[in-house]
Amino acid sequence: MAINDPTYFIGGCNVGVYNSATLVIEPFAAWLWNGSSGGDIINLTTTLYPDMRNIGLNGVDVNPNGQGNMCPDGCYDIYMIYNPTTQDVGFICSLSGSWGGVRAPSGYTWYRKLMYGVLVYGRQLAANHTANWPMPTVMLSTPILITEIKQASTNWITLDLSKYTPENSRYAWYRIVCLNSPVNAYLAPTASTQYAKLVSYNQLGVFGGLGCRIQGGQLGYAQMFNGGEMDIYLDGWSQTEVS
């Protein structure tokens, strides 16, 4: 690859949760696309604090709750954007999984979707710890309860992670709580034991850091085929490069 065409380059990306409403993004460089087939490396030179209560630049593209209010719960993609006329760099968060659906500020025609999901849960940003950039693993400081399975069955329970994980997540990390009597259970990327992971066999207690692939549509599956009760929490996710 020629040095003046480092497509997909991203270096030093560091995005995090600053407080319950704002992110912190430290300086880094990335290749941005110019809306067609070209692009260039763009440098962010100052630390920015995008606010999920803002609408537009360094905020969210759409907020039905109105300017100054926290945006609705969901997992937002974050786009690095650039105005080639003013040479300003910024960011915008969106529930749209593709650039074509983003309502970008006027003049910001260059873009790059980052490999980081901005999770709003309970009307605030979910605190997390992130490692393994640039293909990060995001671990939530407080796990989110996904479902409670009260009765053993051969049926598979669908785990809809679409509101909790970004669209380019490929791996979910779970925390399993086995209650009342010993539990036998699977996690799987499909409603089948073909690729299932045995997460508990005749066990009680809490089991964390259990990873399993997510299928298209951000769906996972679980089956408690013996036992009293099993609560499933989302601990976090791992991401691939953006689509």
VENQUIWO-V177084 format. One record per backbone hydrogen bond with DSSP energy under -1.0 kcal/mol. NH is the residue of the N-H (numbers start at 1). CO is the residue of the C=O. E is the energy in kcal/mol with one decimal. If there is no record, write none. Layout:
NH | CO | E
NH | CO | E
This chain:
5 | 2 | -1.9
7 | 5 | -2.0
9 | 6 | -2.3
11 | 29 | -2.9
16 | 24 | -2.0
18 | 22 | -2.1
19 | 22 | -1.9
23 | 50 | -2.8
24 | 16 | -2.6
25 | 48 | -2.7
26 | 14 | -1.7
29 | 11 | -1.8
30 | 42 | -2.1
31 | 9 | -3.1
32 | 40 | -2.6
33 | 111 | -2.6
34 | 38 | -2.3
40 | 32 | -1.6
42 | 30 | -3.1
44 | 28 | -3.1
48 | 25 | -2.4
51 | 58 | -2.3
52 | 21 | -2.9
54 | 51 | -1.8
56 | 60 | -2.9
58 | 91 | -3.0
59 | 56 | -1.3
60 | 54 | -2.6
61 | 93 | -2.3
66 | 63 | -1.9
68 | 53 | -2.5
69 | 66 | -1.9
74 | 120 | -2.1
76 | 118 | -2.8
77 | 94 | -3.0
79 | 92 | -2.8
80 | 112 | -3.2
81 | 90 | -2.9
82 | 110 | -1.7
83 | 88 | -2.5
87 | 83 | -2.6
90 | 81 | -2.5
92 | 79 | -1.9
93 | 59 | -2.7
94 | 77 | -2.7
101 | 98 | -1.7
102 | 99 | -1.6
104 | 102 | -1.3
108 | 105 | -1.8
109 | 107 | -1.4
110 | 82 | -1.8
111 | 33 | -2.1
112 | 80 | -1.5
114 | 78 | -3.0
116 | 114 | -1.5
118 | 76 | -3.0
120 | 74 | -2.9
121 | 124 | -2.9
125 | 20 | -3.0
126 | 119 | -2.6
129 | 139 | -2.7
131 | 137 | -1.9
135 | 132 | -1.3
137 | 131 | -2.7
138 | 237 | -3.0
139 | 129 | -2.9
140 | 235 | -3.0
141 | 127 | -2.7
144 | 234 | -1.9
146 | 232 | -3.1
147 | 232 | -1.5
149 | 230 | -3.2
153 | 224 | -2.4
157 | 222 | -3.5
159 | 220 | -3.5
161 | 218 | -2.4
164 | 161 | -1.5
165 | 161 | -2.1
169 | 166 | -2.0
170 | 238 | -2.1
171 | 238 | -1.3
172 | 212 | -2.8
173 | 236 | -2.6
174 | 210 | -3.3
175 | 233 | -2.2
176 | 207 | -3.5
177 | 231 | -2.6
178 | 205 | -3.3
179 | 229 | -2.8
181 | 179 | -2.6
183 | 203 | -2.5
184 | 226 | -3.2
185 | 200 | -2.3
186 | 223 | -2.5
187 | 197 | -2.1
188 | 221 | -2.4
192 | 190 | -2.5
197 | 187 | -3.6
199 | 185 | -1.9
200 | 185 | -1.4
203 | 183 | -1.6
205 | 178 | -2.0
207 | 176 | -3.1
210 | 174 | -2.2
212 | 172 | -2.3
214 | 170 | -1.7
215 | 219 | -2.2
218 | 215 | -1.3
220 | 159 | -2.2
221 | 188 | -2.1
222 | 157 | -2.0
223 | 186 | -2.0
225 | 184 | -1.2
226 | 184 | -1.3
228 | 181 | -1.0
229 | 179 | -1.3
230 | 149 | -2.4
231 | 177 | -2.6
232 | 147 | -2.8
233 | 175 | -2.8
234 | 144 | -3.1
235 | 173 | -3.2
236 | 173 | -1.5
237 | 138 | -2.1
238 | 171 | -2.5
239 | 136 | -2.1
240 | 168 | -1.8
